Amino acid sequence: MDLTFSEQETAFRDELREWLSANKPGPAPTSEGEDGQYAWRREWQRKLYDAGWAAPAWPTEYGGRGASLTESAIYFEELGRARVPMAANVLGLLLGGPTLMVWGSDEQKERYLSPILSGEEIWCQGFSEPDAGSDLASLKTKAVKDGDEWVVTGQKVWTSGAQYSKWCMLVARSDSGIAKHKGLTYFLMDMEQPTVQVRPLRQITGEAEFNELFIEEARIPDANVVGGVGNGWKVALTTLMNERAGLGFALQIRLRQLLDDVIAIAAERGLLEDPLYADAIAELHVRCESIRLLAWKGLTDVERYGQPGPEGSLVKWLWSDTNQRLTQLAVDIVGPDALTVGESWSYELLRARGNTIEGGTTEVLKNIIAERVLGLPRLKVAA
Ligand SMILES: Cc1cc2nc3c(=O)[nH]c(=O)nc-3n(C[C@H](O)[C@H](O)[C@H](O)COP(=O)(O)OP(=O)(O)OC[C@H]3O[C@@H](n4cnc5c(N)ncnc54)[C@H](O)[C@@H]3O)c2cc1C
């Protein structure tokens, strides 16, 4: 990956920078709760979409700009720099759309990609279950063929954004008589049916960002199978690799901003001269830079192999660990005010706890790095 921008890349950056400075949304609404915030992010996505900036990396035939990998990295860096919110349909844009582009039929691409981009139809990810998180392949939600439909029954958990979603990327067991990885199928489930119940789960932050899904004989047409019956494991891996790589890139920029904020507060309070704080800040700075460069390096894999590689796990691990250290340091610097409910640093501190779990736990990511990046022997679990 060449980190020097070409003339075209510089023009792309300048055009976006100019557009963002003219169109940046105002502050998030504070009085209308989570629904109000979500509506605000949805409106922001619509604005990006209308100007052709919702997903520039998508091919032009699907409504993107066919941006190069470098341009798409510039895109995330500029969004971060402008401190604008994430588009509402982040799972559709970064996970669902790219998965459909690899595995979807022409009809599926035609039907689903455009409303993902505009934010008209929100997507959620129905992978985890009460007894299947890290070990996703042991999931129990069952899909039984009935004519040209599938009847699905089971329970999903931690489903982020399910309360706003029209479609769920659902992995279910379509054959329980064969090896567990092989009996899975990837479906697009319509959330708007009475057989799908969404129950919010409240987090330590006070928000209910994720939910439980109770699915009782929901109907999914055969046409909504993605990548073929029994191929769900491979399709799900595409979604997960996009999750770790795509989100990783966006999040490392947010990390840098938070660190800049911490440095500003430390400077204001005269703490930069204190070796204890200076040392902690310097370490975080080095980590931020390493993560930024690793995220750029990850783009080289996409360039080479057409999709993100297992190294994305490294970015996700380091980012989540660094974000936890950073928010802890911020609280030490800000003091008791940062622990007051409703204060942004208290939110950041509490929300960071989930970072080492969501999108793959740190322990599991370390296993992936050990086995698939470093080539170390596979983990043996005692019987
Ligand atoms: C904020 C947030 C949002 C989420 N959003 C979604 C979503 O939208 N959709 C979705 O499907 N899921 C979502 N999840 C769920 C997430 O993917 C799972 O929590 C995660 O995969 C871990 O699964 P688990 O919670 O079942 O923990 P478990 O897999 O039961 O793990 C428990 C502990 O055992 C460790 N462990 C497990 N296996 C191994 C191993 N092989 N080696 C070493 N240690 C191991 C883990 O690291 C962990 O510490 C979300 C989670 C969070 C926190």
The ligand as an ORCA input file, in Angstrom:
! r2SCAN-3c Opt
* xyz 0 1
  C     -22.064     -4.281     22.175
  C     -22.280     -5.625     21.531
  C     -22.974     -5.695     20.339
  C     -23.205     -6.949     19.740
  N     -23.934     -6.984     18.574
  C     -24.181     -8.191     17.997
  C     -25.004     -8.273     16.821
  O     -25.489     -7.247     16.308
  N     -25.267     -9.490     16.315
  C     -24.765    -10.642     16.862
  O     -25.027    -11.713     16.314
  N     -24.012    -10.612     17.981
  C     -23.707     -9.405     18.562
  N     -22.953     -9.353     19.705
  C     -22.544    -10.621     20.324
  C     -21.064    -10.933     20.202
  O     -20.726    -11.288     18.902
  C     -20.794    -12.080     21.196
  O     -21.012    -11.561     22.504
  C     -19.390    -12.605     21.078
  O     -19.216    -13.293     19.879
  C     -19.034    -13.543     22.248
  O     -19.981    -14.531     22.417
  P     -20.644    -14.830     23.845
  O     -21.148    -13.536     24.398
  O     -21.617    -15.936     23.656
  O     -19.451    -15.293     24.763
  P     -18.788    -16.739     24.790
  O     -18.484    -17.181     23.418
  O     -19.638    -17.632     25.634
  O     -17.428    -16.442     25.539
  C     -17.322    -16.363     26.965
  C     -15.843    -16.202     27.325
  O     -15.103    -17.370     26.888
  C     -14.032    -16.990     26.032
  N     -13.849    -17.991     24.974
  C     -14.812    -18.533     24.195
  N     -14.278    -19.393     23.301
  C     -12.931    -19.364     23.492
  C     -11.833    -20.042     22.896
  N     -12.000    -20.878     21.874
  N     -10.587    -19.748     23.347
  C     -10.383    -18.879     24.363
  N     -11.400    -18.223     25.003
  C     -12.650    -18.472     24.568
  C     -14.442    -15.649     25.444
  O     -13.330    -14.898     25.027
  C     -15.184    -15.005     26.614
  O     -14.280    -14.398     27.491
  C     -22.701     -8.129     20.334
  C     -21.994     -8.054     21.540
  C     -21.776     -6.835     22.143
  C     -21.010     -6.782     23.438
*
